[in-house]
Amino acid sequence: MGLPRKEQEQVFRKFWEPIEGNARNVEVNESRVSDFIRDYLTLKQKDIPNKGAVYAKFKERFPAPNSPELMDALVEIREFSNVYARLLNPDLESDAIIALELRYIRTLEINVSYPFLMPVYRDFQSGVNKFRLI
């Protein structure tokens, strides 16, 4: 990351450790961090990076390792990773109807919808848009 060791460890514990934990498909014990960051970049840039270019696109978007923009983004990325955890692991969702719908999305492998669903689901969780599923 280009940070002094102590700061790098703090960033790792505060941000990357939770992100890595949330971006894991627990059913098959598989890390999906790269897919998650790709979906985050797609959401923010409105352009889908190639799977092999995720790190390069992230570094391009945040070239300065200790910039306020990167730190703000890490807060947001960690927040979205909580949502992503439920997309990958619908059993984490306490609402049975939403959990069922998330299972359908996962079963049908409609993960191309994740960049759209992440902010929608985050808004739902935070109560921004109260709606009722019929």
N, C-alpha and C positions, 0 to 999 in steps of 0.2 A: 504493500500500500504506500510505501514511501514515507511512513510516519516513524517517529522514534519508537523504540521497542515498547516502552511503557504505554504510550498512547495507542499503539497498535493492539496491545493486549486488552486495553479498556474498550476499544471499538469492537474487538472480537467478542468480548463477553457481553457487552451491552446490545450489540446489533447482530453480528453474524451468527453467534451461537443460537439465539432464538430463531433467526431466519432459517438456519439449517435444520433446526428441530421442527419447525412448522412446515417446511417444504420437503416433507418426507411422507411417502406413502407407507403407512405403518403396516398395512395388510401384507405387503411383500417386502417390507424393510428396504425401500429404495429411495435414494436421494433424488429430489427433483428440483434442486436449487437452480441449476442452469435453465431449466424450463420456466421456473418461476421468474427469474431475472429477465428472461426473454419476453415473458408475458408482461412484466412490468414495463420494459422498454417499449413494447408494442403499444401499451396503454398510453405512455407518455409521449412517444414520438409519432404515433399513428403510422408506423412502418414496422413490418415484421423482420427482425434481423435473422440472418442465416444462423442455424444452430451452431456452426463452428465459429461464428463471429460475435457471440454474445459478450465475451470478455472485452474484446476490442471495442465494441459499440458502447459498452458501459464506460470504459476508460475515455472514449471519445466524448461522451456526454459529461463526464466528471473528470477532467484532466488533472485538476489540483487535488492532491490527496487529503488536504486538511481544510478544504474550502467550506464556507458556510452552506453553500448549495449542496455539497455532498452530505454534510451532516444532516441537513433538513431532509434530503432524499432518503437517508438511512432511517430516519424516524418514520417516514412514510412507507418505505419498503418493509420495515418491521411490522407496521400496522397492517399492510396488505398481506403479509405472510400469515397473519392470524386468520384472515379470510381464506387464503389459499389452502391452509391446513384443512379447512372444512370442505373445500372443493375436492381435495384429494381423499379425505377421510370423512365422509358424510355422517358417520356415527358420532362425530364430535358435536354435531348440531343437536341442540336440545328440542327444537321444534320438529315433531315427527313428520309433519307434512313437508316442510322444507328439506329435511333429511332424505325423505323419499325422492323428492325431485332431484336433489343432488346426486343420489344413487343412480337415477336414470341418466343424468348427464354423464356421470363417470362410466356407467356400463356402455352407453352408446359412443363413448370416447369423443365427446363433443368439446374437447379441450381447446379448440380454436375460439370458443366463446369465453374463455377465462379472462382475457383482457377487458371484455365488456362486463362480465359478471362481478369482477373484483370490486369496482367502485359501487355498483348497484347493491351488492350484498353488504359492503361496508356501511353504506347509507342506511340500509335496512337495520343492521345491527345497532347502529347509533341512534335510530329512531328518527332520522331525517325525513323519511317518507313512510308514513304509516299506511299500509295497504292490507287488504285481506285477500287471501287466496281462497278461491271458491272451489 
